[in-house]
Amino acid sequence: MSQRPGTPRLLRQLNDRAALELLLSGGPLTRTQLGTRTGLSKVTASQLLARLEERDLVRVVGSRAGGRGPNAALYAVVPESAYVAVLDVSASRVTATIADITGRIISDVSVDPSASDDPVSLVHTAVMRLVETAEVPLDKVRACVIGTPGVVDPRSGDIRFSFDLMSWHEGVLEALRADLERSVMLENDVNLAALAEHAEGAAVGAEEFVLIWLSAAGGVGMSTMIHGRVHRGRSGGAGEIGYLPVPGAPMPTDVGLSGGYESLQSDGDRELPHGFQALVHAKQVLRLAAEHGFTGADVTEVVARAAAADTPEGDAFLDAFAGRLARGVAAVSVMIDPGLVVLGGDVARAGGTKLAERVEAATSRIAPNATEVALGTVEGSPVVRGALLHGLERAREEVFSATV
């Protein structure tokens, strides 16, 4: 029988959820503090805490002196009540992280993706190693978020296509859920990085912004946030900026492709220099740097060296690189007018603020609307951080909504 709004059980659920969120964001708190912040009476607050203690969701973690009476007990969410596992999967590495329900990271592990061509086996190995290292029971892991460079169908949540991970295809999500027997979510890695930048990075407070991701692994990606939500497009392909036709770059037909993901998959082992990626792909950036006297095989090292050089050659390279990036930024700006474009990824980080400032200046010369260009500020891996935030939201919804 469905619940009707205003029933005692529903009100208890809403109060319990509000209390748990308060304890996570502002705890530990006393019963009086919790009652004051939620607007509940002392009796109702006491009953609420008793329910949550009985369900092992909160516990007393200390006391606080106050007035002439006895010290007041301090309550906090039990960290071990649930955990979240997240994976950042690429063709070159798999990074796995586990955090408790409060968001505290417990452990990190790495897995060699070449160990298995089977996505299910690869993820299973990473998750099992993760829970073993963290000494966490698998049944306490309430959500698993996997970031990949693939296109994720917004309707099914499954992978549609991944240029870098050819064995990741439709059906993987169902197989992963069956294997792990818990909530599993697949998400595009750049979308996860955008969630992190929006929550605690360069885009805090921005209702609309675009993240352009420059990866040393070779790719360029984009995520668009509108009204605080990631815009995915009808098929999940929104943000595939690498294929954006821009001046100075060949079209797909110029390199013998008929277009579509199927043609890209059939030519997966061949370089496909067309569209915006033909200007800012890692290999193209290395060639551009070499023209200005900066050589090497590691694009992040080469770009960082040029940015730190403080020489005419270094400045000339950054100007040329920024000019290429500005073509994509300008195209996005005139279509979406986000106001803010964040540059993320290890290549952008290597170029630093010098590169971001140049991209903003170059964009202003070719786009009619003013667009701020900033460097991403999330520390560590924005993909992992975004996956954790996404996973924690799902796990808390599941655990906290189960209160009665």
N, C-alpha and C positions, 0 to 999 in steps of 0.2 A: 504494500500500500504506500503510495507516495506521500511525502510530507507536505503539509501546507505551511506557507509562511506564517511565522508568529507562534508556532507550536513550541512547547517547552524544550523539546529535544533540539530543535533547530536553533533556538536561542542559546542553549548550552554550547552547541557546536561553534556558533559565531563568537561567543565570549571566550571559549577555550582557545580558538584560533587567534583571536586578538591578543590574548594574554601571552601565548607562545611567541608570537611575532614581537611583542614588546620585550620579552625576556631575551630574545635573540639580539635585538637592536640596542637595548638599553640596560640589559641585566648585568649582574644579579639585582633583584629587587625584593623589597619586603612586601608582606601582604598588604600593608597600608599603602605603599607606593603603587603597587599594582592596582589596587582598588581606585586610587585617586586618578591614575592615568586612563583607566578604562571606564570610569564613572560608575563602578559597581560598589555596592554596600560591603561592609566588612564581612557580613555573614555570607553573602554571595561569593566574595573573593575567597573566603576560606573554603567554601564548598568546591569552588573551581580548582584551587590548588590541591585539595584532597583527591579530586578525580584524576588530575594530571599525575600526582604522585603514585596513585594506584596503578596507573598505566605505564609507569616508569618513564614518563616524559619529562618530569621536573624532579629536582631534589634540593634539599637544603645544602648549601655550600659554605655557610658561615653565618655570622650574626652582625648586627649593627646596634651600637648603643644609642639609646634615645630616651630622654626624659628621666623620670624617677623609677619607671618600671623596669621589668626585665628586658634584656637585649632582644631585638626583633630578628627573627630568622630571615636569612637571605636565600631566595630561591633562584635557580638557574635551570636552563634546559639541559637534559642529560645528553652529553655529546655522543654517547654510544648508542643512542636510541635508533639511529639510522646512519647510513653512509652512502656516498656517491662516488662512483668510479667514472673517470673520463679518459678518453684516448684521443691523441692527435696522431692520425695515421697518414703517412706520406709514402712515396715510393722508396725513400732512403732511410726512414726510421719510423718507429712507433714509440711514442712516449705515453706512459700511463700514470695517472695520479689518482689517489683516493683521499677523500676528505670526510670528516664527520658532519653531522647535521648542522653544526654551528659554522661550518666553512673552514675549520682548521685542517690543514693538509697533514696527513698522517705519513704517507710514503709515496715515492716515485720509483718507477722502474722503466727500463727501456728494453725493447725487443727488436731483433733484426727481422725486417719484413721479408727478407729473402729466405727465411727459415721455412716458409710455407706459402704456396700460391692460393691456398684456401682461406678466404676471409674469416670464416667461422673458426677454423683452427687457430689462426693468428690471434684473433680477439680472445678466444678461450684461453690460450696460453698466457696472454698479457694479463687478463683479469685474474686468473688463478695465481700467477706469480705475484700480482699486486696484493691480493688478500692474504696470501701466505706471508709476504714480507711485512705487511701491516698487522698481521695477527688479528684479522677481522673475519668473523663468520660470514660466509657468502650470503646467508639468508638475511643478514643485516644490510646488505647493499640494496637499496631501494630504487636506484636509478643508475643507468649507464648511458653516458652520452659519448658519441663517437664523431669526431670532426674529420672530414675527408675533403680532398680537393674536387669532389664530384658534384654533379647536379642532382639535387634532391627534389623529388616530386612533392609539392606542397600538399597534395591530397592524400597520398598514401604514406608519406614519410620515407619512402624507399629510394634507393639510388637509381637514377635513370641512366647516368653515364658518368664515367670517370676516365679522363684522358690519361692520367698518370697511373691509375690502378685498374688495369684492364679486367681483372677478375672480379671487381666489385660491380655488380649489376643487379637488375631487378630480381627480387627474391631473397636478397641477402638479409634484409631486415627481419623477415619472418623466420629465417633460419637462425639468426642470432638470438632472437627472443626464445625460440624453442630450445636452443642449446643452453642459454644462461638461465632460462626460466624466471625472467624478471623484466621490468620495464627497460627497453633499449630504445634510444633515439639516435638517428643519424642526422647530421647537420653539416652543411657546407662550412669549411674551416674559416673562410673570410667572413661569413655571417656571424660566426662565433666571436671572431676578433672584434667585429663591430659592436656586438653586445657588450663586450668588455670595455671598449673605448667609451661607449655611451654611459655605462654604469659608473666607471671610475677613472676614465682617461681623458683624452683631449676633447671629447664630445659631450662631457657632462653638461646637462641643461639644454642641449641642442635637440629640439623636436625633430629637426630634419638635418641630415648630413650624409655625406658619402665617404666611404672608406675605400681607398685604392691600395691594393696589396701588391707589393713587389717582392717576389721570392727568389732567393738564390738558387732554388731548385729549377728555376727557369720561367715559372708562370707569372702572369699578372691577373689579378682578380679584383672584383669590386662588390661592395655591399651597399645598399641604399636603405636608409632608415627614414620613414615618413610618419609623422605623428607618433614617434616613439616606437614604431614597429618596423621590423625588417620587411621590405618589399621583395617578394619572391617571384612575382609574375605568374602567369597562368600555368606554365609547365615547370617552374622552378629555375628557369634559365636567366632570370633577371640578374645582371651583374657580370655576365660573360664578356667583359669589356675587351678582352684580348682579341676578339673577332670584330671589334668596332672598325668600320671603314674610316680611315683618316688620311689626310693628304700625306703623300710621301711613302705610303705603304701599299704593297700589291693587294689585289682582291683575291679571294679564294680561287676564282676561275683562272687567275694568272698563274697559279701554281698547280693547276690540273685537278682541282677538287670541284665536285658538283654541289657542295654545301651540305649542311646537316651533320649531326653527330655520327651517323653511320659511316660517312666518308672519312671522318677523322679517325674513327676506330680502325678502319681498314688500313690506314696509313700510320698507325701508331708508332712505328719504329722510324719514321721519316720526319725530318724537321719540316715544319709547315710555316714558313715565314710570310704570313699575310695578316692584314689588319693591324690594329694597334700593337699587338705582340711583336710584330716585325720591327718595331722601333724600340721597344723597352724590354723585350725578352732578355734574360741574363746573357745569352751568347751575343746578342746585338749590343748590349751595354759594354761587354768586354771588347768588342771590336771598336766601338766608339772611343773607349778609353785608350786603346792601343794607338789610335790615330793621334792622340794627344800626349803620347809618351808614357802612359801608365799600362804596363803589361802584367800578366799573371793569369792563373787559371781560376782563382777564387774571386768571384765578382764582388762579394762584400769587402774583401781585403783590398781589392783594387779601388773601389769607390771610396772606402774610408781613407786610403792613402792619398787619393786625389783631393778629398775634402780637407785633409789636414795639411796638405802641401803648402798652401798659402803662396802659390806661384801663379804666374800668368797662364801656364799650361793647365794647372789644376782648376783655375777659375774658368778657363775656356771650355774644359770638359764639362764642368758642372752647368755652365750656361747652355751647352749643346744638349746635355741630358735633360735639363729642365725644359728646354724648348720642345723636346719630343714629348715629355710628359704633359706639357701644357696643351697639346693637341687633344689628348683624351679628356683632360680636365675641362677644357673649354667646351667640348662637345657635350659633356655631362651637364655643365653649368647652363648652357642655353636650353637644354631640354627639361631639366629638373629644377634649376635655380635653387640648390640646397643651401647656399650661403656659406657652408663649411665643407671643405674636402680635407680628410685626414689621410696622410700618407703612412702606411704601415708595412710591416715585413722587414726582413733583415737587410735588404738592399736600401730601402728608404732610411732605415735607422743608420746605416753606414754613411749615407749622404748627410744626415743630420739637418739642423736648422738652415744651414747654408743652402742645401738643395730645396727645402720647402719654401724658403723666401724667394728663391729664383723661380720656382714653379708658379708662385702667386704672381710675381711680377710679369712673367711671360704670359700667363693666362689673361691678365688684365689688358694686355696689348691686343688680344685677338677675340676676347669675349666681351659683350656689352654689359653684362651684369657683374657686380663686384662679388668675388668669391674669395673667402679666406682659406688659405692652405696652411695646415698645421701638421706637425709631426706627431705621430701616436706617442702616448706617454705611459701606457700600461707596462709595468715592469714584468720581466720574465717573458713567458709565452702568452700573448693575448688570446691565442686560440684555446689553450688550456684553461685560461682564466674565464673566458666566455663560456666554455663547456661546463665548468664548475658552477657558474652562476645559473646556467640553464638547468643543470641537473639538480641543484639545490632547490630551485623553485618547484620542480616536479616532485622531488622527494618530500619536501615540506607539505606540499598540497596533499599528497597521498597519506603521509603520517598524521599530520595535524587534522585533516578532515575526517579521520577515522575516530576522533574522540566522541564520546557519548555522554 
